[in-house]
Amino acid sequence: MHWCLDVHLNNDRDKKYEKNVSGNFAKTKEFLLNLVKSILLEGKKHSLCSNLKKIGWELNYLVKLIFA
C-alpha cells in the first residue's frame, strides 16, 4: 500500500506542518485508495492511475464510488 500511495498520490513529497493535518491527509488518501481498489467497473479494465484521474475529472464517477 505504501508504494501505491507514494507513486499515485505523491505521499512522500507531501509536507504538512500542522499537528493533525498530516495524519488526516494520510487517512483520507488511504481511504481513497481502498475505495478505488474495491470498485469493479463494467466493461474494459482500467488502471489504478486512470481511475484516480477519473475521480478528479468526473463528478458522477465520484458520486458512484461513494454511494455505490
C-alpha positions as CSV (number, residue, x, y, z in Angstrom):
1,M,0.0,0.0,0.0
2,H,2.9,2.4,0.7
3,W,4.2,2.0,-2.8
4,C,0.8,2.8,-4.3
5,L,0.3,5.9,-2.0
6,D,3.8,7.1,-2.9
7,V,3.6,6.6,-6.7
8,H,0.0,7.6,-7.4
9,L,-0.6,10.2,-4.7
10,N,2.9,11.5,-4.0
11,N,2.7,10.7,-0.3
12,D,6.4,11.1,0.5
13,R,6.7,14.6,-1.1
14,D,3.5,15.8,0.7
15,K,4.6,18.1,3.5
16,K,2.2,19.2,6.2
17,Y,3.4,21.2,9.2
18,E,0.3,21.4,11.4
19,K,-0.2,18.8,14.2
20,N,-3.2,16.8,13.0
21,V,-3.2,17.7,9.3
22,S,-0.6,15.1,8.1
23,G,-2.5,12.3,9.9
24,N,-5.8,13.4,8.5
25,F,-4.5,13.6,4.9
26,A,-2.8,10.2,5.2
27,K,-6.1,8.5,6.4
28,T,-8.0,10.3,3.6
29,K,-5.6,9.1,1.0
30,E,-5.7,5.5,2.3
31,F,-9.5,5.6,2.3
32,L,-9.5,6.9,-1.3
33,L,-7.1,4.3,-2.5
34,N,-9.0,1.4,-0.8
35,L,-12.3,2.8,-2.3
36,V,-10.9,2.9,-5.8
37,K,-9.4,-0.6,-5.5
38,S,-12.7,-2.1,-4.2
39,I,-14.9,-0.9,-7.1
40,L,-15.2,-3.2,-10.1
41,L,-16.1,-1.3,-13.2
42,E,-18.1,-2.8,-16.0
43,G,-16.5,-3.0,-19.5
44,K,-12.8,-2.9,-20.0
45,K,-10.3,-2.9,-17.2
46,H,-8.8,0.4,-16.1
47,S,-5.6,1.0,-14.2
48,L,-5.5,2.5,-10.7
49,C,-3.9,5.6,-12.0
50,S,-6.6,6.2,-14.6
51,N,-9.4,5.5,-12.0
52,L,-7.8,8.1,-9.7
53,K,-7.7,10.6,-12.6
54,K,-11.3,9.9,-13.4
55,I,-12.4,10.8,-9.9
56,G,-11.0,14.3,-10.4
57,W,-12.5,14.7,-13.9
58,E,-16.0,13.2,-13.5
59,L,-18.2,14.2,-10.6
60,N,-20.7,11.4,-11.4
61,Y,-17.9,8.8,-11.0
62,L,-17.0,10.2,-7.6
63,V,-20.6,10.0,-6.5
64,K,-20.9,6.5,-7.8
65,L,-17.8,5.5,-5.8
66,I,-19.0,7.0,-2.6
67,F,-22.7,5.9,-2.7
68,A,-22.3,2.5,-4.5
